[in-house]
Amino acid sequence: MFKKIHVFRVMPDCELSSEIARYCKEHKIVSGIILGIIGSLRKATISYIYDLPAKYKTIDYDRLLEIVSAQGSVALNGNTPIIHVHIQISCEDGCYGGHLTEAKIFSTAEVVIGELDYQLKKKLDGYTGLNEFVD
């Protein structure tokens, strides 16, 4: 199942999604499960789906936040790698979660990816308007 487990740190002031993409490109990861992410953020943008096909509401959180949990996938759509992360963040007034759009690291983010020994594939689904897993 897992070919290799990758554990890495994203440094302060880096953008989380782009650093995960950079790491995957550098290490040639095109199929994997993002098993977890913890750390802290300066700010985050999270999207919530509210209708189909693919209608999202986006909310910006411009304050210090903890990453409580995050998971996702790395898959190919044709020849293009797609990194998809859902995240739960917290602050003194509660927890929020959804599709990670953008996040700026405050102190650190610890990322764990299980690289798979088979290829996950996605393609655009006409009903949902989203890139969905295919066989």
QUIURHU-V505180 format. One record per pair of residues at least 24 apart in sequence whose C-alpha atoms are under 7 Angstrom apart, sorted by the first residue. I is the first residue (numbers start at 0). J is the second residue. If there is no record, write none. Layout:
BEGIN
i: <I	I>
j: <J	J>
END
This chain:
BEGIN
i: <0	0	1	1	1	1	2	2	2	3	3	4	4	4	5	5	5	6	6	6	7	7	7	8	8	8	8	9	9	9	10	10	10	11	11	11	11	12	12	12	13	13	14	14	14	14	15	15	15	15	16	20	28	29	29	29	29	30	30	30	30	30	30	31	31	31	31	31	31	31	32	32	32	32	32	32	33	33	33	33	33	33	34	34	34	34	35	35	35	35	35	36	36	36	36	36	36	36	37	37	37	37	37	37	38	38	38	38	38	39	39	39	39	39	39	39	39	40	40	40	40	40	40	41	41	41	42	42	43	43	43	44	44	44	44	45	45	45	45	46	46	46	46	47	47	51	51	52	52	52	53	53	53	64	64	64	65	65	74	74	74	75	75	75	76	76	76>
j: <115	116	113	114	115	116	114	115	116	113	114	112	113	114	111	112	113	110	111	112	109	110	111	107	108	109	110	107	108	109	104	107	108	104	105	106	107	103	104	105	103	104	101	102	103	104	101	102	103	104	101	82	114	73	74	75	80	73	74	114	115	118	119	72	73	74	112	113	114	115	71	72	73	112	113	114	70	71	72	111	112	113	70	111	112	113	68	69	70	110	111	68	69	70	108	109	110	111	66	67	68	108	109	110	65	66	107	108	109	64	65	66	104	105	106	107	108	64	65	102	103	104	105	103	104	105	102	103	101	102	103	99	100	101	102	97	98	99	100	97	98	99	100	97	98	127	128	126	127	128	127	128	129	88	89	90	89	90	119	120	121	119	120	121	120	121	122>
END
